[in-house]
Amino acid sequence: MTIREVSAADTPNDGRAIWNNNDYELAQRLNALALIVTRAPYDAQGDGVADDRPAIQAAIDDCHNAGGGYVYLPAGTYMLNSGSLVLKDNIGLTGAGKHNTIVQLGNGVNAPVITDDAAGTAGSHAFGRVHLSHFGIHGNREQNPEGREGIFTTAYYSVFEHLEISQCQTHGIRMGFDGMTNVSSQNRVIGCRIAVCGGAGIYFDINGVDHTVSENYIRNCDFGVVINNGGVRIVNNGLFGHLKAAVQVRQTAYNIIIASNDLNANNQHAIYVTRTTVEGSGPWSQMLITGNSILGDFLEADDQFDGIYVETSVPAGINQLTITGNKIFTRSDSKNYRYGIHLANNVVQARCSGNHISNTTKAAYQVGSNCVDIDIDSIGGGVLGPPTLPQSGESLINPYHTGVTVYLTGGDVIGVAIGGHETGMTSGSFRISAGQSITVTYREAPMWTWFAD
Protein backbone atom coordinates (compact mmCIF):
# COMPACT_ATOMS: atom_id res chain seq x y z
CA MET A 1 0.00 0.00 0.00
CA THR A 2 1.29 3.45 -0.95
CA ILE A 3 0.34 6.64 0.87
CA ARG A 4 1.00 9.90 -0.93
CA GLU A 5 1.60 12.91 1.23
CA VAL A 6 -1.19 15.46 1.51
CA SER A 7 -1.43 18.79 3.22
CA ALA A 8 -4.15 19.80 5.62
CA ALA A 9 -5.47 22.17 2.98
CA ASP A 10 -6.00 19.84 0.05
CA THR A 11 -8.00 16.98 1.58
CA PRO A 12 -11.01 17.19 3.91
CA ASN A 13 -11.35 14.82 6.85
CA ASP A 14 -13.47 12.39 4.89
CA GLY A 15 -11.17 12.13 1.87
CA ARG A 16 -10.54 8.86 0.10
CA ALA A 17 -8.13 10.24 -2.50
CA ILE A 18 -5.01 9.90 -0.34
CA TRP A 19 -5.04 6.10 -0.58
CA ASN A 20 -3.84 3.75 -3.27
CA ASN A 21 -5.63 0.56 -2.32
CA ASN A 22 -4.64 -1.82 -5.09
CA ASP A 23 -2.37 -4.13 -3.10
CA TYR A 24 -4.76 -6.04 -0.86
CA GLU A 25 -8.33 -7.28 -0.90
CA LEU A 26 -8.27 -6.05 2.67
CA ALA A 27 -7.52 -2.52 1.53
CA GLN A 28 -10.38 -2.61 -0.93
CA ARG A 29 -12.73 -3.55 1.90
CA LEU A 30 -11.42 -0.63 3.95
CA ASN A 31 -11.73 2.03 1.26
CA ALA A 32 -14.92 3.55 2.63
CA LEU A 33 -13.41 6.35 4.69
CA ALA A 34 -10.11 7.99 5.68
CA LEU A 35 -9.92 10.12 8.82
CA ILE A 36 -6.95 12.21 10.00
CA VAL A 37 -6.79 12.26 13.78
CA THR A 38 -5.11 15.65 14.14
CA ARG A 39 -8.03 17.42 12.45
CA ALA A 40 -11.45 18.30 13.79
CA PRO A 41 -13.47 16.80 15.30
CA TYR A 42 -10.72 14.61 16.81
CA ASP A 43 -7.89 17.10 17.33
CA ALA A 44 -5.24 14.66 18.58
CA GLN A 45 -2.08 16.51 19.64
CA GLY A 46 0.72 14.04 18.92
CA ASP A 47 2.98 16.05 21.23
CA GLY A 48 4.17 13.20 23.49
CA VAL A 49 2.29 14.67 26.48
CA ALA A 50 -1.46 14.95 25.93
CA ASP A 51 -3.67 11.87 26.21
CA ASP A 52 -4.56 11.16 22.58
CA ARG A 53 -6.34 7.88 23.24
CA PRO A 54 -9.87 9.39 23.27
CA ALA A 55 -9.29 11.19 19.96
CA ILE A 56 -7.83 8.20 18.15
CA GLN A 57 -10.46 5.87 19.60
CA ALA A 58 -13.24 8.18 18.42
CA ALA A 59 -11.84 8.09 14.88
CA ILE A 60 -11.60 4.27 14.99
CA ASP A 61 -15.19 4.03 16.21
CA ASP A 62 -16.44 6.43 13.54
CA CYS A 63 -14.71 4.46 10.78
CA HIS A 64 -16.16 1.23 12.09
CA ASN A 65 -19.65 2.65 12.39
CA ALA A 66 -19.43 3.94 8.82
CA GLY A 67 -18.73 0.42 7.56
CA GLY A 68 -14.92 0.53 7.56
CA GLY A 69 -12.09 2.92 6.79
CA TYR A 70 -8.65 4.23 7.65
CA VAL A 71 -7.44 6.34 10.53
CA TYR A 72 -4.29 8.28 9.64
CA LEU A 73 -1.78 9.35 12.29
CA PRO A 74 0.52 12.14 11.02
CA ALA A 75 4.06 12.38 12.36
CA GLY A 76 4.16 12.77 16.14
CA THR A 77 4.12 10.86 19.42
CA TYR A 78 0.62 9.89 20.50
CA MET A 79 0.33 9.08 24.20
CA LEU A 80 -2.20 6.58 25.52
CA ASN A 81 -2.53 7.76 29.11
CA SER A 82 -6.00 6.36 29.82
CA GLY A 83 -5.91 2.87 28.33
CA SER A 84 -5.42 0.79 25.20
CA LEU A 85 -6.53 1.57 21.68
CA VAL A 86 -9.34 -0.86 20.87
CA LEU A 87 -9.54 -1.96 17.23
CA LYS A 88 -12.79 -2.75 15.44
CA ASP A 89 -13.67 -4.75 12.33
CA ASN A 90 -12.69 -3.35 8.92
CA ILE A 91 -10.30 -0.71 10.24
CA GLY A 92 -6.94 0.50 8.95
CA LEU A 93 -4.59 2.41 11.24
CA THR A 94 -1.58 3.91 9.50
CA GLY A 95 1.09 6.51 10.16
CA ALA A 96 3.78 8.58 8.49
CA GLY A 97 6.50 5.97 9.03
CA LYS A 98 7.59 3.72 11.86
CA HIS A 99 10.13 6.28 13.11
CA ASN A 100 7.93 9.33 12.53
CA THR A 101 4.62 8.27 14.07
CA ILE A 102 4.81 6.69 17.54
CA VAL A 103 1.95 5.35 19.64
CA GLN A 104 3.20 5.04 23.22
CA LEU A 105 1.64 3.61 26.36
CA GLY A 106 1.48 6.15 29.17
CA ASN A 107 2.99 5.60 32.61
CA GLY A 108 1.16 3.15 34.85
CA VAL A 109 -1.46 2.11 32.28
CA ASN A 110 -0.38 -1.55 32.49
CA ALA A 111 -2.36 -2.76 29.46
CA PRO A 112 -1.75 -3.75 25.83
CA VAL A 113 -0.89 -0.77 23.65
CA ILE A 114 -3.35 -1.92 20.96
CA THR A 115 -6.01 -4.59 21.36
CA ASP A 116 -9.48 -5.39 20.06
CA ASP A 117 -12.92 -5.75 21.55
CA ALA A 118 -12.68 -9.55 21.46
CA ALA A 119 -9.17 -10.19 22.78
CA GLY A 120 -8.94 -12.01 26.09
CA THR A 121 -12.66 -12.61 26.54
CA ALA A 122 -13.43 -16.33 26.72
CA GLY A 123 -16.03 -17.38 24.19
CA SER A 124 -15.70 -14.15 22.23
CA HIS A 125 -15.91 -13.81 18.48
CA ALA A 126 -12.84 -13.21 16.42
CA PHE A 127 -12.74 -9.96 14.50
CA GLY A 128 -11.12 -9.25 11.19
CA ARG A 129 -9.96 -7.33 8.18
CA VAL A 130 -7.64 -4.99 9.99
CA HIS A 131 -4.57 -3.27 8.54
CA LEU A 132 -1.92 -1.67 10.78
CA SER A 133 1.05 -0.08 9.01
CA HIS A 134 3.81 2.53 9.04
CA PHE A 135 4.00 3.57 12.68
CA GLY A 136 5.84 2.69 15.88
CA ILE A 137 4.43 1.07 19.03
CA HIS A 138 6.24 1.71 22.32
CA GLY A 139 5.22 -0.35 25.38
CA ASN A 140 7.07 1.87 27.90
CA ARG A 141 7.83 -1.24 29.96
CA GLU A 142 9.92 0.50 32.62
CA GLN A 143 6.90 2.59 33.62
CA ASN A 144 4.43 -0.29 33.24
CA PRO A 145 5.68 -3.15 35.44
CA GLU A 146 2.43 -5.05 34.89
CA GLY A 147 2.19 -4.05 31.25
CA ARG A 148 1.19 -6.27 28.37
CA GLU A 149 1.61 -6.71 24.63
CA GLY A 150 2.27 -4.21 21.89
CA ILE A 151 -0.62 -5.75 19.92
CA PHE A 152 -3.02 -8.33 21.39
CA THR A 153 -5.55 -9.42 18.82
CA THR A 154 -7.96 -12.14 17.74
CA ALA A 155 -7.80 -10.95 14.14
CA TYR A 156 -8.36 -12.88 10.95
CA TYR A 157 -7.69 -11.79 7.33
CA SER A 158 -5.49 -8.97 8.65
CA VAL A 159 -2.13 -7.40 7.81
CA PHE A 160 0.46 -5.95 10.19
CA GLU A 161 3.30 -4.38 8.22
CA HIS A 162 6.14 -1.89 8.53
CA LEU A 163 5.63 -1.42 12.25
CA GLU A 164 8.33 -0.89 14.86
CA ILE A 165 7.33 -2.50 18.17
CA SER A 166 9.56 -2.15 21.23
CA GLN A 167 9.77 -2.11 25.01
CA CYS A 168 6.68 -4.24 25.65
CA GLN A 169 6.40 -5.98 29.01
CA THR A 170 5.25 -9.25 27.39
CA HIS A 171 4.92 -10.05 23.67
CA GLY A 172 5.41 -7.66 20.79
CA ILE A 173 2.46 -9.18 18.89
CA ARG A 174 0.14 -11.81 20.34
CA MET A 175 -2.51 -13.47 18.19
CA GLY A 176 -5.29 -15.53 19.74
CA PHE A 177 -5.76 -16.85 23.26
CA ASP A 178 -6.83 -20.01 25.06
CA GLY A 179 -10.62 -19.97 25.29
CA MET A 180 -11.50 -18.45 21.92
CA THR A 181 -14.50 -20.11 20.29
CA ASN A 182 -13.45 -18.91 16.84
CA VAL A 183 -10.07 -19.08 15.18
CA SER A 184 -7.52 -16.32 14.65
CA SER A 185 -6.38 -17.06 11.10
CA GLN A 186 -4.85 -15.93 7.83
CA ASN A 187 -2.91 -12.98 9.20
CA ARG A 188 0.34 -11.57 7.82
CA VAL A 189 3.16 -9.89 9.72
CA ILE A 190 5.46 -8.34 7.13
CA GLY A 191 8.49 -6.06 7.30
CA CYS A 192 8.23 -5.21 11.00
CA ARG A 193 11.00 -4.52 13.51
CA ILE A 194 10.32 -5.91 16.98
CA ALA A 195 12.83 -5.45 19.80
CA VAL A 196 13.38 -5.64 23.55
CA CYS A 197 10.13 -7.27 24.62
CA GLY A 198 9.81 -9.40 27.77
CA GLY A 199 7.99 -12.24 26.00
CA ALA A 200 8.15 -13.33 22.38
CA GLY A 201 8.55 -10.93 19.51
CA ILE A 202 5.54 -12.68 17.94
CA TYR A 203 3.40 -15.14 19.90
CA PHE A 204 0.80 -17.32 18.19
CA ASP A 205 -1.47 -18.68 20.89
CA ILE A 206 -3.66 -21.75 20.47
CA ASN A 207 -6.91 -21.55 18.47
CA GLY A 208 -5.19 -20.04 15.46
CA VAL A 209 -4.20 -21.21 12.00
CA ASP A 210 -2.59 -20.18 8.72
CA HIS A 211 -0.40 -17.17 9.53
CA THR A 212 2.61 -15.76 7.63
CA VAL A 213 5.64 -14.08 9.22
CA SER A 214 7.92 -12.67 6.54
CA GLU A 215 10.84 -10.24 6.22
CA ASN A 216 10.78 -9.10 9.84
CA TYR A 217 13.73 -8.20 12.07
CA ILE A 218 13.16 -9.42 15.63
CA ARG A 219 15.85 -8.98 18.28
CA ASN A 220 16.59 -9.08 22.00
CA CYS A 221 13.31 -10.54 23.26
CA ASP A 222 12.76 -13.59 25.46
CA PHE A 223 11.89 -15.64 22.35
CA GLY A 224 11.81 -14.61 18.71
CA VAL A 225 8.65 -16.40 17.51
CA VAL A 226 6.53 -18.87 19.52
CA ILE A 227 3.96 -21.07 17.75
CA ASN A 228 1.16 -22.91 19.53
CA ASN A 229 -1.08 -23.52 16.53
CA GLY A 230 -1.09 -24.65 12.92
CA GLY A 231 -0.24 -23.53 9.46
CA VAL A 232 2.38 -20.90 10.32
CA ARG A 233 5.03 -19.91 7.77
CA ILE A 234 8.17 -18.19 9.08
CA VAL A 235 10.14 -17.10 6.02
CA ASN A 236 13.03 -14.68 5.36
CA ASN A 237 13.27 -13.18 8.84
CA GLY A 238 16.22 -12.10 10.97
CA LEU A 239 15.98 -13.40 14.55
CA PHE A 240 18.84 -12.19 16.73
CA GLY A 241 19.97 -12.10 20.34
CA HIS A 242 17.01 -13.70 22.11
CA LEU A 243 17.40 -14.99 25.66
CA LYS A 244 15.90 -18.35 24.71
CA ALA A 245 15.02 -19.90 21.35
CA ALA A 246 14.77 -17.87 18.17
CA VAL A 247 11.81 -20.07 17.18
CA GLN A 248 9.90 -22.32 19.55
CA VAL A 249 7.17 -24.62 18.23
CA ARG A 250 5.01 -26.25 20.88
CA GLN A 251 1.56 -27.36 22.05
CA THR A 252 -0.56 -28.72 19.15
CA ALA A 253 1.25 -27.07 16.25
CA TYR A 254 1.18 -28.64 12.79
CA ASN A 255 1.87 -27.74 9.14
CA ILE A 256 4.78 -25.43 9.99
CA ILE A 257 7.37 -24.01 7.56
CA ILE A 258 10.55 -22.38 8.90
CA ALA A 259 12.56 -21.35 5.85
CA SER A 260 15.40 -19.06 4.78
CA ASN A 261 15.76 -17.25 8.09
CA ASP A 262 18.92 -15.84 9.67
CA LEU A 263 19.08 -17.04 13.31
CA ASN A 264 22.08 -15.49 15.01
CA ALA A 265 23.40 -15.02 18.56
CA ASN A 266 20.43 -16.55 20.38
CA ASN A 267 21.30 -17.73 23.89
CA GLN A 268 19.80 -21.24 23.77
CA HIS A 269 18.53 -23.60 21.04
CA ALA A 270 18.04 -21.71 17.79
CA ILE A 271 14.97 -23.78 16.87
CA TYR A 272 13.24 -25.71 19.66
CA VAL A 273 10.42 -28.05 18.66
CA THR A 274 8.48 -29.62 21.51
CA ARG A 275 5.03 -30.93 22.22
CA THR A 276 3.98 -30.30 25.80
CA THR A 277 0.35 -31.45 25.60
CA VAL A 278 -1.80 -34.13 24.03
CA GLU A 279 -4.58 -31.64 23.28
CA GLY A 280 -5.99 -31.37 19.80
CA SER A 281 -7.05 -33.85 17.17
CA GLY A 282 -4.64 -35.88 15.12
CA PRO A 283 -0.87 -36.12 15.43
CA TRP A 284 1.47 -33.21 15.93
CA SER A 285 2.98 -33.37 12.46
CA GLN A 286 4.21 -31.99 9.19
CA MET A 287 7.02 -29.52 9.62
CA LEU A 288 9.63 -28.29 7.15
CA ILE A 289 12.81 -26.59 8.41
CA THR A 290 14.88 -25.59 5.39
CA GLY A 291 17.50 -23.15 4.16
CA ASN A 292 18.12 -21.42 7.49
CA SER A 293 21.46 -19.97 8.60
CA ILE A 294 21.97 -20.76 12.29
CA LEU A 295 24.94 -19.20 14.09
CA GLY A 296 25.46 -20.00 17.76
CA ASP A 297 27.34 -16.91 18.94
CA PHE A 298 26.62 -15.76 22.52
CA LEU A 299 25.23 -19.05 23.80
CA GLU A 300 24.71 -18.82 27.55
CA ALA A 301 26.60 -22.09 28.09
CA ASP A 302 28.93 -24.37 26.16
CA ASP A 303 27.83 -27.90 25.22
CA GLN A 304 24.22 -27.57 26.47
CA PHE A 305 22.16 -26.34 23.52
CA ASP A 306 21.60 -27.45 19.94
CA GLY A 307 21.08 -25.73 16.63
CA ILE A 308 17.78 -27.59 16.19
CA TYR A 309 16.35 -29.51 19.17
CA VAL A 310 13.26 -31.73 18.84
CA GLU A 311 11.64 -33.62 21.72
CA THR A 312 8.37 -34.57 23.39
CA SER A 313 7.19 -36.83 26.19
CA VAL A 314 4.14 -37.84 24.12
CA PRO A 315 4.75 -41.26 22.46
CA ALA A 316 5.21 -40.76 18.69
CA GLY A 317 4.16 -37.19 19.39
CA ILE A 318 6.19 -35.50 16.64
CA ASN A 319 6.11 -36.92 13.12
CA GLN A 320 6.62 -36.07 9.46
CA LEU A 321 9.53 -33.73 10.08
CA THR A 322 11.88 -32.62 7.28
CA ILE A 323 15.12 -30.76 8.06
CA THR A 324 17.07 -29.93 4.93
CA GLY A 325 19.64 -27.50 3.55
CA ASN A 326 20.37 -25.65 6.80
CA LYS A 327 23.76 -24.23 7.78
CA ILE A 328 24.43 -24.71 11.50
CA PHE A 329 27.69 -23.53 13.03
CA THR A 330 29.43 -21.68 15.83
CA ARG A 331 32.66 -19.75 15.73
CA SER A 332 35.56 -21.71 17.15
CA ASP A 333 36.34 -19.03 19.75
CA SER A 334 32.79 -18.94 21.17
CA LYS A 335 30.62 -21.30 23.18
CA ASN A 336 29.48 -24.10 20.91
CA TYR A 337 26.35 -26.07 20.17
CA ARG A 338 26.26 -29.58 21.63
CA TYR A 339 24.69 -31.08 18.47
CA GLY A 340 23.75 -29.46 15.21
CA ILE A 341 20.46 -31.37 14.99
CA HIS A 342 19.19 -33.29 18.01
CA LEU A 343 16.15 -35.54 17.61
CA ALA A 344 15.90 -36.35 21.28
CA ASN A 345 12.68 -38.21 22.00
CA ASN A 346 9.50 -39.61 20.40
CA VAL A 347 10.19 -38.39 16.85
CA VAL A 348 8.76 -40.50 14.01
CA GLN A 349 9.44 -40.18 10.28
CA ALA A 350 12.12 -37.50 10.20
CA ARG A 351 14.21 -36.79 7.11
CA CYS A 352 17.47 -34.84 7.47
CA SER A 353 19.44 -34.08 4.31
CA GLY A 354 21.92 -31.60 2.92
CA ASN A 355 22.61 -29.82 6.20
CA HIS A 356 26.06 -28.23 6.71
CA ILE A 357 27.03 -28.57 10.39
CA SER A 358 30.33 -27.57 11.99
CA ASN A 359 32.01 -26.78 15.32
CA THR A 360 29.66 -28.75 17.55
CA THR A 361 31.12 -30.13 20.77
CA LYS A 362 29.68 -33.65 20.46
CA ALA A 363 28.31 -34.48 17.01
CA ALA A 364 26.53 -33.16 13.96
CA TYR A 365 23.46 -35.31 14.72
CA GLN A 366 22.06 -37.08 17.74
CA VAL A 367 19.07 -39.43 17.57
CA GLY A 368 17.36 -40.65 20.75
CA SER A 369 16.37 -44.25 21.41
CA ASN A 370 12.61 -43.54 21.13
CA CYS A 371 12.93 -42.07 17.64
CA VAL A 372 11.76 -44.26 14.74
CA ASP A 373 12.20 -44.13 10.96
CA ILE A 374 14.92 -41.48 10.89
CA ASP A 375 16.82 -40.86 7.63
CA ILE A 376 20.00 -38.78 7.70
CA ASP A 377 22.03 -37.76 4.66
CA SER A 378 24.49 -35.06 5.62
CA ILE A 379 26.52 -33.09 3.10
CA GLY A 380 30.19 -33.56 3.84
CA GLY A 381 29.66 -36.22 6.49
CA GLY A 382 30.59 -35.35 10.04
CA VAL A 383 30.26 -36.90 13.46
CA LEU A 384 26.87 -38.47 14.14
CA GLY A 385 25.39 -38.74 17.59
CA PRO A 386 25.85 -42.48 18.14
CA PRO A 387 22.96 -44.78 19.01
CA THR A 388 23.13 -46.39 22.43
CA LEU A 389 25.54 -49.34 22.43
CA PRO A 390 23.41 -52.52 22.72
CA GLN A 391 24.00 -55.27 25.24
CA SER A 392 26.88 -57.59 24.40
CA GLY A 393 26.04 -59.79 21.41
CA GLU A 394 22.89 -57.87 20.38
CA SER A 395 22.71 -56.52 16.83
CA LEU A 396 21.93 -52.92 15.92
CA ILE A 397 20.83 -51.87 12.43
CA ASN A 398 22.34 -48.60 11.20
CA PRO A 399 19.45 -46.13 11.77
CA TYR A 400 20.81 -43.48 9.40
CA HIS A 401 19.97 -43.06 5.74
CA THR A 402 23.66 -43.06 4.87
CA GLY A 403 26.72 -45.22 5.24
CA VAL A 404 28.76 -44.71 8.39
CA THR A 405 32.13 -45.53 9.85
CA VAL A 406 32.05 -46.72 13.46
CA TYR A 407 35.23 -46.27 15.49
CA LEU A 408 35.58 -48.53 18.58
CA THR A 409 37.98 -47.79 21.44
CA GLY A 410 38.54 -49.11 24.96
CA GLY A 411 36.58 -51.70 26.88
CA ASP A 412 37.17 -55.44 26.58
CA VAL A 413 35.81 -56.47 23.16
CA ILE A 414 35.60 -60.13 22.12
CA GLY A 415 34.45 -59.67 18.54
CA VAL A 416 32.68 -57.42 16.01
CA ALA A 417 30.33 -58.62 13.24
CA ILE A 418 29.06 -56.49 10.33
CA GLY A 419 25.93 -57.73 8.59
CA GLY A 420 26.23 -61.00 10.52
CA HIS A 421 29.80 -61.67 9.36
CA GLU A 422 32.65 -61.70 11.88
CA THR A 423 35.40 -59.20 11.11
CA GLY A 424 38.12 -60.80 13.25
CA MET A 425 38.77 -57.36 14.78
CA THR A 426 38.14 -56.04 18.30
CA SER A 427 38.86 -52.30 17.82
CA GLY A 428 39.43 -49.68 15.15
CA SER A 429 37.09 -48.56 12.37
CA PHE A 430 34.19 -50.50 10.84
CA ARG A 431 32.24 -49.51 7.71
CA ILE A 432 28.44 -50.04 7.87
CA SER A 433 26.10 -49.38 4.95
CA ALA A 434 22.63 -47.91 5.40
CA GLY A 435 20.37 -50.67 6.74
CA GLN A 436 23.29 -52.95 7.67
CA SER A 437 23.80 -54.31 11.18
CA ILE A 438 26.69 -54.22 13.64
CA THR A 439 27.11 -56.65 16.53
CA VAL A 440 29.66 -56.01 19.28
CA THR A 441 30.39 -58.80 21.77
CA TYR A 442 32.25 -57.65 24.86
CA ARG A 443 33.08 -58.29 28.51
CA GLU A 444 33.38 -54.56 29.21
CA ALA A 445 31.58 -52.03 27.02
CA PRO A 446 33.79 -49.99 24.68
CA MET A 447 33.25 -46.41 23.49
CA TRP A 448 32.10 -45.88 19.92
CA THR A 449 31.95 -42.88 17.59
CA TRP A 450 29.95 -42.77 14.36
CA PHE A 451 31.00 -40.77 11.29
CA ALA A 452 28.71 -40.15 8.30
CA ASP A 453 30.05 -40.79 4.81
N, C-alpha and C positions, 0 to 999 in steps of 0.2 A: 504494500500500500504506500502511495506517495502523497505527501501533504505539501501543497505549495503555500508559501507564506502569504499572508494577507494582512492588511492593516485594519485598524479598528474602523477606518472610514469607509472601506470599500465593500464590507459584507455585514449585513444585519445579523442579529443574534438568532436567526432561524435559517441561516444560509446553508444550502447544500453544495454550492459551487466550489468550496474549498477542498472537496474530497475527490480523489480518483479511486473509485471502488471496483476496479476490474480484476483484482488479484484473487479474491476469495468469494465464494458463495456467501460466507458469513457477512462480508462487507456489503454485499448486495442487499441482504436482509436488513442491515442496519442503516440503510441510506435514507431513512425517513426524515432525519432531523440532525442538525449539528449546532450545539450550544457552546458558547465561549464563557467560561466561568467568571472571568474578570469583568464582564459587562453586566449591565442591568438585565434582569432584576437580581442577579446573584451576587455580583460585586465582591468576589473573592479577592483577597489582598496579595497573596503570594509573597509576603514580606518576611517569612520566617518567624513571625511573632503572633500575629492574629490567628484565631481559631477559624480556619477555612472549611472545617468539616461541614457545618450546616449549609454553606453555599454550594459546595460540590455535591453534597447529598441531594439538595433540592434540584440541581440540574439533572442528576442521574434519575431521580424520581419522575421529573417532567418528561425526559426522553422515554422512559419506560411507559408512562401513561399515554404517551402519544403513539405508541406502537413500536418504538425502537429508534435509536439514533446514537450520535456521538456526543461526548462531552470533551471539549478541548481545553487543556491546561497550558496557557502560555508559559514562557520561561519564568521561573520563580520557585520559591520554597513554600509549599503549602502545608501548614501545621494542622495536625488532627489532635486538638487538645481535649476534645470531649467524646472521643470514641472512634470506632472503625468506620471506614467507608463501607457501605453495604451495597453490593452490586445487585442488579436486577436483570431479568431476561432481556436479550436483544439490545445490549448496551455496548458501546465502544467508549473506552477512556484512553485518550492519547495526549501526548505532550509535545514539547518542542525539542526533544532529545533527552537521552537518559542522563546527561550531565547538566542539562539546562533546566529541566523541570523536575523538582524533587517533591515527593509526598512523604512527610516525616511524621512519625508518631510522637505526640507530645509527652512530656514528663509524667510518669505515674499513671498512664492510661492502662497499661498492662492488658493489651488486647491485640488481635491481629491488626495489621495496618489496613488490609483490604480483605473483606469477606463477602459472603452473600447471605440472603435471607433463609437459605436452607442449611448452611454449613453447621454441623455439630448438633443438629436436632434429630434425635432418633426417630425414624419413620418418616422423615421429611422427603419431599420430592427433590429430585435433582433439577438444576436450572441450566439454561444453555444459551448458546450463540452469543458469546461475549468475546470482545477483542480488546486486550490491553496492550499498549505499545508506546515506545519512545518517551519513557520517563523513568525516573529513579524512585525506589522505595527504600526508606531508611527506617529500621526498626528501633533505633535509639535504645539499644539493649541495656546500656549502663544506667539509664534512668527509668528502666522498666524491668525490674528484677523478676517479675512474674509475667513478663510479656509473652508474645505468641509468634505467629508466623508473619511473614511478609504478605503472602496471599494464602488464604484458606478457603477452598472452594469445592463445590460439588458439581462443577460445570461439565457439560458435554458440548461437542461441536464448537469448541472455543479455541482461540489463539492467544498466546502470550509471547510477545516478541519484542526484541530490542529494549528490554528492561534492564536496569541495574538494581539489584536487590542486595542489601547489606545490613549488617548489625542487627539481625533478628534474634530474639531470645531462643526460639526453636527453629523451625524449618523456614527456608527461603520461600518455597512454594509447597503447599500440601494440597493434594487432590483426594477427595473422598474421606470417609471415616467409617469406623465399625458401627453398624446400626442403620446405615442407609438402606431404604427399601428399593431405591432405584440405583442405577449404575452411573458413576462418573466415567465418561468414555469419549474417545475420539477427540482428544485435545492435543494441541501442539505447543511445545515450548521451543522457541527458535531464536538463536542469536542473542541470548541473554547473558549477562554477567552476574554471578551470584557469589558473594564472598562473606566470610566471617559471620556465619550463623551457628547457633549453638546446637542445632539438630542437623538434618540433611539439607544440602542445597535444594534438592527436589525430593519430595516424599510422596510416593504413590501408596495410599492406604488401601485396605481391602475394599471390595465392592467397586472395583474399577476395571476398565479393560480398554485396550487399543489406543495407547498414547504414543506420541513421538517426541523424543528429546533430541534436538539436532543443532549442532554448531554453537553450543553454549560454552562458556568458560566459567567453571565452578571451582573455587579455591578456598582453602582454610576454613572448612566447616567440620562438623563432627564426622559426617559421611558426605560423599559426593551425591550419589543418587541411591535411594532405597526403594525397592519394588516389592509390594505385597499382593500384586494382582497380575492379570494376564495381558498378553498382547502388547508389551511395551518394547519400543525400538529406541535404543540409545546409540546414536550414530554421529561420528565426526565431532565429538566434544573434547575439550581439554579439562581434565579433572586432576587438580594439583593440591598437594599439601594438606590432605585431610587427616584428622586425628585417627580415624579408623579406616574402613575400606573406602576406596573410590566408588565402587559399585557393590551394593549388597542386595542379593535376591533372596527372598525368604517367604514364609507363610505358604500360600497356595498358588504361587506364581506359575505361569505356563506361557508357552509361545513367546519367548523372549529373544531378542536379537541385541547383542552388544558388539558393535562393529566399528572399526577404523577410528577408535578413540586414542587419545594420548593420555596415559595414566602415569603420573610422575610424582615422586616424592611424597607418596602417601605413607602414613606411619605403620600400617598393618598390612593385611592382605590387600592386594590391588582389587581383585574381584573375589568376593566371598559369596558362595552359593550354598544356602542351607534351607532346610525345611524344618520348621519348629512346631508344626501342628499337622494333624490329620484332617483338618477341616476341608470342606470343598468336595466336589464330585470329581471322580476320575483321578488318574495319577498326576503327580507333579512332573511335568514333562516338557520336552521340545524346547531346547535352548540352543542357540548358535552364538558362539564367542569366536570372532574372526577378525584378523587384520589389525589387532590392537598393538600399540607400542607401550610396554609396561616396564618402567624404570623404577628400581627400588631404592633410590636415594632417600636418606633421612628416615629409615626404619627405626622404630623405637627400641628394637633389640635385634641382635644378630641371631640367625639360626632358629627363629621362632615362627616366622610368617612365610607365606607362599605367594607367588605371583597370582595363581588362580587356585583357590581352595574350595573343595566341594564336599559336603558331608551332610548327613541327616541321621537321626535315630530311628526314623520310620523305615521298616523293612521295605526294600526296593522302592524307596520314596522318591528318588530322583532318577529319571530315565530319559532316553533319547536326547543325549547331550553331545554336541559336536564342538570341538575346540580345534581350530585350524588357522594356520598362517599368522600366529601371533609372535611377536618378538618380546622375550622376557629376559631381563638382565639387570644386574647391579654393577656399579663401578667397583673395581677391585679394592679401592681404598675406603669403601663405605661398609656399613653393615649389610649383610647379604641375605637374600631369600634362602629359606631352608630347601624348598623344592620349587621348581618352576611351575609345575602343574601337579596338584595333590588331590587325587580322588580318594578320599579318606574312608568313606563308610556309606554302604547301601546305595551305591550308584550302579545302574543297570543300563546297558547299551550305550556306552560312551565311545566316541571316535575322536582320536587325537592325531592330527597329521600336519606336517609342514611347519611345525613350530620351531623357532630358533631360540634356544635357551642357553644361557651362559652365566658363570660366576655364582652358582648356587652352592651352598655349603655341603649338602648331602647328595642330591641327585637332580637330574632334569625332571624325572617323573617319579611319583610314588603312588602305588595302587594298594588300597586296603583289602583285607581278607574277605570282607563282605561285598566286594564289588564284583559284578558278573558281566561277561561279554564286553570286555574292554579291548579295543584295538588301538595300538599306538604305532605310528610311523613318523619318526622324528627326522627332520632334515639334519644331516650332519652327525647323526648318532648322539652320543652323550651318555652320561651315567643314568641308569634307570633305578628308581626306587625298588629294591629287590623284594620279591614276595617273601613271606615268612618261610624259613627253612623247615621242611617237613620233618616228621620223626624219622629216625634212621630206617632206611630201607623202603620208605614210601616214595612213590613217584609224584612228580609235579609236572604238569604240562605248561610249557611256555605261554603265559597269558597275554603276551604282547603280539600285535599284528606286524611283527618284524623279527628278523633273526637277531640273536643276541650272543654275546660272549660272556660266560660266567667265569669269574676268577675266584678260586677257592684258596683260602689261607688258614693256617692254624688248626686247632682241634686234633683229633685222632681219627683220621679217615681210613676206612678199610677198603672202599672201592667206589667208583663212580661209573654209572651206566647212562648212555645217551640213546634215547629211542629203544631202550631194552637191551642194548649191546654194551657189554663191559668194555671200558676203555683201557684198563690196566694201569690207570693213573690214580693217585690219591691227592693231588694238589695241582695248582697251575690253572691254565685257561681251557675252557670247554665251549665249543661252538654248538648252539642249539637253534634250529630253524623254528619259524613260527609253527605252532601246533605240535612241536616235538617235545618229548618228555626228558627229564633228568631225574636220576635216582642216586642219592648219596647215602651210603651206608657208613656208619661211624660209631665209635665208642664215646667220643666227646665231640660235640657239635663244632664245626668250623665256622669261619666267617665267609660270606660270599658277597661279591659285587657284580652287578649286571651292567653290561654296556650294550647299547643299541648299535646295530650296524650303521 
